[in-house]
Amino acid sequence: MAVARHETGRVKKGDTVVVLGGKNKGKQGQVIRVVHKKDRVVVERVNLIKRHTRPTQNSQGGIVEKEASIHASNVALVCPKCRKGVRIGFKVHDDGSKVRVCRTCGEELDK
């Protein structure tokens, strides 16, 4: 099955994003991890699941709450100027560097 790998290129680790759909709609958080092969992102304190872990020599065990991944198409980058979820465009500078820009206000998102 072919996987469209265009969504995860727009969101990077450390970005602040807003969730666009699902049970966590409207929540904001920072991207902890990007899974490029599956087109998914893990967002801090969003899409929490309970993991029942067995005690081992290293850990006590019990019920651990952790973040599960959500599809990259369900998140939008938050523009620091607009203060809301926006679509992302790209701009190439004269020196050849490529930066992400807000489609609404034109603000550069990569500093």
Phi and psi in degrees as GROMACS dihedral restraints (atoms count N, CA, C in turn):
[ dihedral_restraints ]
;  ai    aj    ak    al  type     phi  dphi    fc
    3     4     5     6     1   -78.9    20    10
    4     5     6     7     1   135.3    20    10
    6     7     8     9     1  -109.4    20    10
    7     8     9    10     1   128.5    20    10
    9    10    11    12     1   -75.3    20    10
   10    11    12    13     1   118.3    20    10
   12    13    14    15     1  -108.7    20    10
   13    14    15    16     1    45.5    20    10
   15    16    17    18     1  -104.2    20    10
   16    17    18    19     1   -20.7    20    10
   18    19    20    21     1   -74.1    20    10
   19    20    21    22     1   -44.7    20    10
   21    22    23    24     1   -72.2    20    10
   22    23    24    25     1   -18.0    20    10
   24    25    26    27     1   -69.6    20    10
   25    26    27    28     1   -18.5    20    10
   27    28    29    30     1   -89.8    20    10
   28    29    30    31     1   -21.6    20    10
   30    31    32    33     1  -113.9    20    10
   31    32    33    34     1   133.0    20    10
   33    34    35    36     1  -122.4    20    10
   34    35    36    37     1   162.7    20    10
   36    37    38    39     1   -60.5    20    10
   37    38    39    40     1   133.8    20    10
   39    40    41    42     1    95.0    20    10
   40    41    42    43     1   -11.0    20    10
   42    43    44    45     1   -71.4    20    10
   43    44    45    46     1   148.8    20    10
   45    46    47    48     1   -92.6    20    10
   46    47    48    49     1   125.7    20    10
   48    49    50    51     1  -128.0    20    10
   49    50    51    52     1   161.4    20    10
   51    52    53    54     1  -119.5    20    10
   52    53    54    55     1   140.7    20    10
   54    55    56    57     1   -83.4    20    10
   55    56    57    58     1   130.2    20    10
   57    58    59    60     1   -93.4    20    10
   58    59    60    61     1   -23.2    20    10
   60    61    62    63     1  -152.1    20    10
   61    62    63    64     1   165.5    20    10
   63    64    65    66     1    95.8    20    10
   64    65    66    67     1  -169.6    20    10
   66    67    68    69     1   -68.8    20    10
   67    68    69    70     1   -17.8    20    10
   69    70    71    72     1  -104.5    20    10
   70    71    72    73     1    21.7    20    10
   72    73    74    75     1   -56.7    20    10
   73    74    75    76     1   131.7    20    10
   75    76    77    78     1    94.1    20    10
   76    77    78    79     1   -16.6    20    10
   78    79    80    81     1   -73.2    20    10
   79    80    81    82     1   145.3    20    10
   81    82    83    84     1  -115.9    20    10
   82    83    84    85     1   152.7    20    10
   84    85    86    87     1  -175.2    20    10
   85    86    87    88     1   171.8    20    10
   87    88    89    90     1   -91.3    20    10
   88    89    90    91     1   146.2    20    10
   90    91    92    93     1   -75.8    20    10
   91    92    93    94     1   123.1    20    10
   93    94    95    96     1   -88.4    20    10
   94    95    96    97     1   -41.5    20    10
   96    97    98    99     1  -150.1    20    10
   97    98    99   100     1   146.9    20    10
   99   100   101   102     1  -118.7    20    10
  100   101   102   103     1   125.4    20    10
  102   103   104   105     1  -104.4    20    10
  103   104   105   106     1    94.6    20    10
  105   106   107   108     1   -65.2    20    10
  106   107   108   109     1   -38.8    20    10
  108   109   110   111     1   -64.2    20    10
  109   110   111   112     1   -31.8    20    10
  111   112   113   114     1  -106.5    20    10
  112   113   114   115     1     3.9    20    10
  114   115   116   117     1    59.9    20    10
  115   116   117   118     1    42.3    20    10
  117   118   119   120     1  -128.5    20    10
  118   119   120   121     1   157.6    20    10
  120   121   122   123     1  -131.9    20    10
  121   122   123   124     1   151.4    20    10
  123   124   125   126     1  -109.9    20    10
  124   125   126   127     1   121.8    20    10
  126   127   128   129     1  -110.8    20    10
  127   128   129   130     1   137.6    20    10
  129   130   131   132     1   -61.1    20    10
  130   131   132   133     1   127.3    20    10
  132   133   134   135     1    61.4    20    10
  133   134   135   136     1    26.3    20    10
  135   136   137   138     1  -127.2    20    10
  136   137   138   139     1   140.4    20    10
  138   139   140   141     1    59.7    20    10
  139   140   141   142     1    53.1    20    10
  141   142   143   144     1   -74.8    20    10
  142   143   144   145     1   137.6    20    10
  144   145   146   147     1  -125.1    20    10
  145   146   147   148     1   158.1    20    10
  147   148   149   150     1  -102.5    20    10
  148   149   150   151     1   125.7    20    10
  150   151   152   153     1  -112.5    20    10
  151   152   153   154     1   119.8    20    10
  153   154   155   156     1   -87.6    20    10
  154   155   156   157     1   110.7    20    10
  156   157   158   159     1  -106.2    20    10
  157   158   159   160     1   145.2    20    10
  159   160   161   162     1   -84.8    20    10
  160   161   162   163     1   143.2    20    10
  162   163   164   165     1   -65.3    20    10
  163   164   165   166     1   137.4    20    10
  165   166   167   168     1  -127.3    20    10
  166   167   168   169     1  -176.0    20    10
  168   169   170   171     1   -65.6    20    10
  169   170   171   172     1   -27.5    20    10
  171   172   173   174     1   -93.7    20    10
  172   173   174   175     1   -29.7    20    10
  174   175   176   177     1  -127.3    20    10
  175   176   177   178     1   157.6    20    10
  177   178   179   180     1   -77.2    20    10
  178   179   180   181     1   -31.5    20    10
  180   181   182   183     1    91.1    20    10
  181   182   183   184     1  -178.5    20    10
  183   184   185   186     1   118.5    20    10
  184   185   186   187     1  -161.7    20    10
  186   187   188   189     1   -97.8    20    10
  187   188   189   190     1   117.5    20    10
  189   190   191   192     1  -109.7    20    10
  190   191   192   193     1   131.3    20    10
  192   193   194   195     1   -95.1    20    10
  193   194   195   196     1   126.9    20    10
  195   196   197   198     1  -144.1    20    10
  196   197   198   199     1   166.5    20    10
  198   199   200   201     1   -84.4    20    10
  199   200   201   202     1   137.2    20    10
  201   202   203   204     1  -102.3    20    10
  202   203   204   205     1   160.0    20    10
  204   205   206   207     1   -77.5    20    10
  205   206   207   208     1   153.7    20    10
  207   208   209   210     1  -128.2    20    10
  208   209   210   211     1   157.3    20    10
  210   211   212   213     1   -67.2    20    10
  211   212   213   214     1   142.3    20    10
  213   214   215   216     1   -64.0    20    10
  214   215   216   217     1   -24.9    20    10
  216   217   218   219     1   -73.2    20    10
  217   218   219   220     1   -13.6    20    10
  219   220   221   222     1   -92.6    20    10
  220   221   222   223     1     7.2    20    10
  222   223   224   225     1  -125.6    20    10
  223   224   225   226     1   151.3    20    10
  225   226   227   228     1  -131.0    20    10
  226   227   228   229     1   140.1    20    10
  228   229   230   231     1   -67.6    20    10
  229   230   231   232     1   140.4    20    10
  231   232   233   234     1   -92.5    20    10
  232   233   234   235     1   121.6    20    10
  234   235   236   237     1   -77.8    20    10
  235   236   237   238     1   131.1    20    10
  237   238   239   240     1   -65.0    20    10
  238   239   240   241     1   -25.9    20    10
  240   241   242   243     1   -85.4    20    10
  241   242   243   244     1   -46.0    20    10
  243   244   245   246     1   -76.7    20    10
  244   245   246   247     1   -27.5    20    10
  246   247   248   249     1    63.7    20    10
  247   248   249   250     1    28.9    20    10
  249   250   251   252     1  -148.4    20    10
  250   251   252   253     1   169.8    20    10
  252   253   254   255     1   -68.9    20    10
  253   254   255   256     1   129.8    20    10
  255   256   257   258     1  -131.7    20    10
  256   257   258   259     1   162.5    20    10
  258   259   260   261     1   -81.1    20    10
  259   260   261   262     1   156.3    20    10
  261   262   263   264     1  -115.0    20    10
  262   263   264   265     1   135.5    20    10
  264   265   266   267     1  -117.8    20    10
  265   266   267   268     1   175.4    20    10
  267   268   269   270     1  -125.5    20    10
  268   269   270   271     1   147.4    20    10
  270   271   272   273     1  -135.5    20    10
  271   272   273   274     1   137.7    20    10
  273   274   275   276     1  -106.6    20    10
  274   275   276   277     1   124.4    20    10
  276   277   278   279     1   -77.1    20    10
  277   278   279   280     1   170.9    20    10
  279   280   281   282     1   -63.1    20    10
  280   281   282   283     1   -31.2    20    10
  282   283   284   285     1   -81.3    20    10
  283   284   285   286     1     1.9    20    10
  285   286   287   288     1    94.9    20    10
  286   287   288   289     1    -2.9    20    10
  288   289   290   291     1   -79.2    20    10
  289   290   291   292     1   141.1    20    10
  291   292   293   294     1  -106.1    20    10
  292   293   294   295     1   128.2    20    10
  294   295   296   297     1  -126.3    20    10
  295   296   297   298     1   153.4    20    10
  297   298   299   300     1   -86.5    20    10
  298   299   300   301     1   140.5    20    10
  300   301   302   303     1  -130.9    20    10
  301   302   303   304     1   152.1    20    10
  303   304   305   306     1   -74.6    20    10
  304   305   306   307     1   131.2    20    10
  306   307   308   309     1   -74.9    20    10
  307   308   309   310     1   -19.5    20    10
  309   310   311   312     1   -82.4    20    10
  310   311   312   313     1   -52.1    20    10
  312   313   314   315     1  -111.4    20    10
  313   314   315   316     1   -11.3    20    10
  315   316   317   318     1    84.0    20    10
  316   317   318   319     1     6.0    20    10
  318   319   320   321     1   -68.7    20    10
  319   320   321   322     1   137.3    20    10
  321   322   323   324     1   -75.3    20    10
  322   323   324   325     1   131.6    20    10
  324   325   326   327     1   -95.1    20    10
  325   326   327   328     1   -19.5    20    10
  327   328   329   330     1   -98.7    20    10
  328   329   330   331     1   119.8    20    10
